[in-house]
Amino acid sequence: MPPALRWALTLLLLAVVFWLVNPVAVWEQLRSVQWSWLLLALALTPVQVVLSAWRWQYTVNRLGGQLPLLYAVGEYYLGTLVNQLVPGGVVGDAGRALRHRQRGDVTTLAIHGVMIERLSGQLVLFMLAAVLILLWLPLPRLPTPGLFLLPGILVASLLLWSISQAPPVARWVRAFRVDVQRALLNRSALPVQVISSLAVIVSYLAVFWCLAMGLGLSTAVDAPGVLLALCTVLLIAMVIPLTVSGWGIRESAAAALFPLAGLPSQQGVALAVSYGLLVLVSALPGALFLFNGGRRTPGQTAYRCPD
């Protein structure tokens, strides 16, 4: 999707959300935020970056590459800032891989390192969301969508399978599968990846909880499990690469889900908006690392691309 369409979709979704949800109520909710909780939430964001950067460093090391932690932290800040400003949500990650390659590691290693690091986080996020939703979010059952989605899933699976059989794609799939085994699914790597990714996601949820406390949402005290279950769904919504940094999709999900849990929709939208603004502000230090990626590092890499 062209960037202009992504911006248009972002603005359209936000306009629809604020048309359906009372914007005055959302604004009043945002105005009432307590700055002490807001600052605490902001103070947690460097922890997220350091944990994520360490997970990236660990993944690259498992693949035989080299990635100093301080460099990884700077690149993660820069990648986060780019993802906040550029439609799609993956340009910053692609930049991390490219700039890592410029330091001397193999191109395939640099790309796979970023992909596997992100895959680790998203797999754990989906698993944690499933657990929290089952425990604390008894949403109304919808008509069995599987009956309608099954044909589409089968067609998509067959299409992906046929594409994967093309020789260049098949070679990449084999190489990526081997690297996933080495850096993620290996018996010694999997616990480290799960624990580090879980720590990152817990830090995300802690930021959400601090913002909810700052906005005066009673759910943060009365039913924190319900709140955190809802927030995991908002995190998943932000992964969908259709808008700018998840704007519009995150707010739409909040407006739809909070009433299903018996909560006012304006509270969900206010929480989603405050989270988006906080993430943008927390990513601003990434501009300091813009010119920190071209220095090559000596050393031999142990990476071997499978034949």
C-alpha positions in Angstrom: 0.0 0.0 0.0 1.5 3.4 -1.0 2.4 5.7 2.0 -0.2 8.3 1.0 -3.0 5.7 1.3 -1.6 4.6 4.7 -1.8 8.2 5.9 -5.3 8.5 4.5 -6.4 5.3 6.2 -4.9 6.5 9.5 -6.8 9.8 9.3 -10.0 8.2 8.2 -10.0 5.6 11.0 -9.3 8.3 13.6 -12.0 10.5 12.2 -14.5 7.6 12.3 -13.5 6.8 15.9 -13.9 10.4 17.1 -17.2 10.7 15.2 -18.6 7.6 16.9 -17.1 8.3 20.3 -17.8 11.6 22.0 -14.6 13.5 21.4 -15.3 16.0 24.2 -15.5 13.1 26.7 -12.2 11.8 25.3 -10.5 15.2 25.6 -11.8 15.7 29.2 -10.4 12.3 30.0 -7.0 13.2 28.6 -7.0 16.6 30.3 -7.4 14.9 33.7 -4.2 12.9 33.4 -2.0 13.0 36.5 1.5 14.0 35.5 3.2 11.8 38.1 1.8 8.7 36.5 2.6 10.0 33.1 6.2 10.6 34.0 6.4 7.1 35.6 5.1 5.6 32.4 7.7 7.5 30.4 10.5 6.4 32.7 9.6 2.8 31.9 10.2 3.2 28.2 14.0 3.0 28.3 13.7 -0.3 30.0 11.7 -1.5 27.0 14.4 -0.4 24.6 17.2 -1.9 26.6 15.4 -5.3 27.0 14.5 -5.3 23.3 18.0 -4.4 22.2 19.5 -7.1 24.4 17.1 -9.6 22.8 18.3 -8.5 19.4 21.9 -8.8 20.5 21.3 -12.3 21.8 19.6 -13.3 18.6 22.5 -12.1 16.5 25.0 -13.8 18.7 23.1 -17.1 18.3 23.5 -16.7 14.6 27.2 -16.1 14.9 27.3 -12.3 14.5 28.5 -9.4 16.6 26.3 -6.6 18.0 27.5 -4.5 20.9 24.7 -3.8 23.4 25.2 0.0 23.4 25.1 0.1 19.6 22.0 -2.1 19.7 20.2 0.2 22.1 20.9 3.2 19.9 19.7 1.4 16.8 16.6 0.3 18.5 15.8 3.9 19.6 16.3 5.0 16.0 14.3 2.2 14.5 11.4 2.9 16.9 11.5 6.6 16.0 11.4 5.7 12.2 8.5 3.3 12.8 6.6 6.1 14.6 6.9 8.5 11.7 6.9 6.3 8.6 3.8 4.3 7.5 3.9 0.6 7.7 5.7 0.0 11.0 8.6 -2.0 9.6 10.8 0.6 7.9 12.7 1.2 11.1 13.4 -2.5 11.5 14.6 -2.7 7.9 16.9 0.2 8.7 18.3 -1.7 11.7 19.1 -4.7 9.5 20.8 -2.5 6.8 22.8 -0.5 9.3 23.9 -3.7 11.0 25.0 -5.0 7.7 27.2 -1.9 7.2 29.1 -2.8 10.3 30.5 -5.9 8.6 28.2 -8.8 9.3 26.7 -11.0 6.5 23.5 -9.5 4.9 21.5 -12.6 5.6 22.5 -12.7 9.2 21.6 -9.0 9.7 18.2 -9.5 8.1 17.4 -12.7 9.9 18.6 -11.3 13.2 16.0 -8.5 13.1 13.2 -10.8 11.7 13.7 -13.5 14.4 14.0 -10.9 17.2 10.6 -9.4 16.1 9.1 -12.9 15.6 10.1 -13.8 19.2 8.3 -10.9 20.6 5.1 -11.3 18.5 4.8 -15.0 19.3 5.0 -14.4 23.0 2.6 -11.5 22.7 0.0 -13.7 21.0 0.4 -16.5 23.6 0.2 -14.1 26.5 -2.9 -12.4 25.0 -4.6 -15.7 24.6 -4.0 -16.6 28.3 -5.1 -13.2 29.6 -8.2 -13.1 27.4 -9.3 -16.6 28.5 -8.7 -15.7 32.2 -10.1 -12.2 32.4 -12.0 -11.2 29.3 -15.2 -13.3 28.9 -16.3 -11.5 25.8 -19.6 -12.5 24.1 -19.2 -15.3 21.7 -19.6 -14.3 18.1 -21.0 -16.5 15.3 -18.5 -19.1 14.3 -16.3 -17.1 11.8 -14.3 -20.1 11.1 -16.9 -21.4 8.8 -16.5 -18.3 6.6 -12.7 -17.9 7.1 -11.8 -21.5 6.4 -11.9 -21.4 2.6 -9.9 -18.1 2.6 -7.3 -19.6 4.9 -7.0 -22.7 2.7 -6.6 -20.7 -0.4 -4.0 -18.4 1.2 -2.1 -21.4 2.6 -2.0 -23.0 -0.9 -0.8 -19.8 -2.4 2.0 -19.3 0.2 3.0 -22.9 -0.3 3.2 -22.6 -4.1 5.3 -19.4 -3.7 7.6 -21.1 -1.3 8.4 -23.8 -3.9 10.0 -21.3 -6.3 13.8 -22.0 -6.2 15.0 -18.6 -4.8 12.2 -18.5 -2.3 12.7 -22.1 -1.3 16.4 -21.4 -0.6 15.5 -18.4 1.6 12.8 -20.4 3.4 15.4 -23.2 4.1 18.0 -20.7 5.4 15.4 -18.8 7.5 14.1 -22.1 9.0 17.6 -23.1 10.0 18.3 -19.7 11.6 14.9 -19.8 13.5 16.0 -23.2 14.9 19.4 -21.8 15.9 18.2 -18.5 17.5 14.7 -19.1 18.6 13.5 -22.7 18.8 16.7 -24.3 19.9 16.3 -26.0 23.3 18.8 -23.6 24.9 17.6 -20.5 23.1 13.9 -20.8 23.5 13.7 -20.1 27.3 15.9 -17.1 26.9 13.8 -15.7 24.0 10.5 -16.4 25.8 11.7 -14.8 29.1 13.2 -11.7 27.4 10.2 -11.2 25.2 7.8 -11.7 28.1 9.8 -9.0 30.0 9.4 -6.6 27.1 5.7 -7.2 26.9 5.3 -6.8 30.7 7.0 -3.5 30.4 4.5 -2.5 27.7 1.6 -3.5 29.9 3.1 -1.6 32.8 3.1 1.5 30.7 -0.5 1.0 29.9 -1.4 0.4 33.5 0.5 3.6 34.6 -1.4 5.6 32.0 -4.7 4.1 33.1 -3.9 5.1 36.7 -3.0 8.6 35.5 -6.3 8.9 33.6 -8.2 7.8 36.7 -9.6 4.6 35.2 -11.1 2.6 38.0 -10.5 -0.6 36.1 -6.8 -0.2 36.8 -7.5 -0.9 40.5 -10.8 -2.8 40.5 -10.1 -5.2 37.6 -6.4 -4.9 36.5 -6.6 -8.3 34.8 -9.4 -7.2 32.5 -7.5 -4.0 31.7 -4.3 -5.9 30.9 -6.1 -8.4 28.7 -7.6 -5.5 26.7 -4.2 -3.9 26.4 -2.7 -7.0 24.9 -5.3 -6.8 22.2 -4.4 -3.2 21.6 -0.8 -4.2 21.3 -1.7 -6.9 18.7 -3.8 -4.3 16.8 -0.7 -2.1 16.6 1.2 -4.9 14.8 -1.1 -4.7 11.8 1.0 -2.7 9.3 -1.7 -0.7 7.6 -1.5 2.7 9.2 1.1 5.0 10.7 2.5 3.5 13.9 -0.8 1.7 14.6 -2.8 5.0 14.9 -6.4 4.5 14.0 -6.4 0.7 14.3 -5.4 0.9 18.0 -8.1 3.5 18.8 -10.7 1.6 16.7 -9.9 -1.6 18.7 -10.2 0.3 22.0 -13.5 1.8 21.0 -14.9 -1.6 20.0 -13.5 -3.7 22.8 -13.9 -1.6 25.9 -17.8 -1.6 25.8 -17.7 -5.4 25.3 -15.9 -5.6 28.6 -18.5 -3.3 30.2 -16.3 -0.2 30.1 -17.0 3.2 28.5 -15.6 3.5 24.9 -14.2 7.0 25.6 -11.9 5.5 28.3 -10.5 3.0 25.9 -9.9 5.7 23.2 -8.3 8.0 25.7 -6.0 5.3 26.9 -5.1 4.3 23.3 -4.4 8.0 22.3 -2.3 8.6 25.4 -0.3 5.5 24.8 0.4 6.5 21.2 1.5 10.0 22.2 3.8 8.6 25.0 5.4 6.1 22.6 6.1 8.9 20.1 7.7 11.1 22.8 9.7 8.2 24.2 11.2 7.5 20.7 12.5 11.0 20.2 16.0 10.1 21.6 16.4 8.0 18.4 17.3 11.1 16.5 20.5 11.3 18.5 21.6 8.0 16.9 20.9 8.9 13.3 24.6 9.1 12.4 25.8 6.2 14.5 25.4 3.3 12.1 28.2 3.4 9.5 31.2 2.3 11.5 32.3 -1.2 10.6 33.5 -3.6 13.3 36.4 -6.0 12.6 36.1 -9.6 13.4 35.1 -12.9 11.8 31.5 -14.0 11.7 30.6 -17.6 12.3 27.5 -17.4 10.2 27.0 -19.8 7.3 24.1 -19.6 4.9 22.7 -23.1 4.2 23.0 -24.4 0.6 
